[in-house]
Amino acid sequence: MKKILNYLFPKPTSEQKVNKRTEELFSVLTSKVEYDLSELETVLVINNLRRKLNESLKSKKNQLMSDSIDSSLRAEEVENAIQKIE
């Protein structure tokens, strides 16, 4: 049954997901529904988006590193407790 569902509704590949999202964002960016952006404004929007994404990824990396350090410290505490029990 699962094979039939996968055949009828295949999961998109990573490349397909990226291409779809790219097309969606490009469509929104070039849409004239809300306002018409000049080419320079479009480039500025894209640069701002890249900057925000960069900041977001750096923040996520820092949070993950902090979580890793906290987990490592907790693991050491557990290891010390185990040693005291043995």
Secondary structure by P-SEA (a helix, b strand, c coil): caaaaaaacccccaaaaaaaaaaaaaaaaaccccccccaaaaaaaaaaaaaaaaaaaaaaaaaaaaaaaaaaaaaaaaaaaaaaac
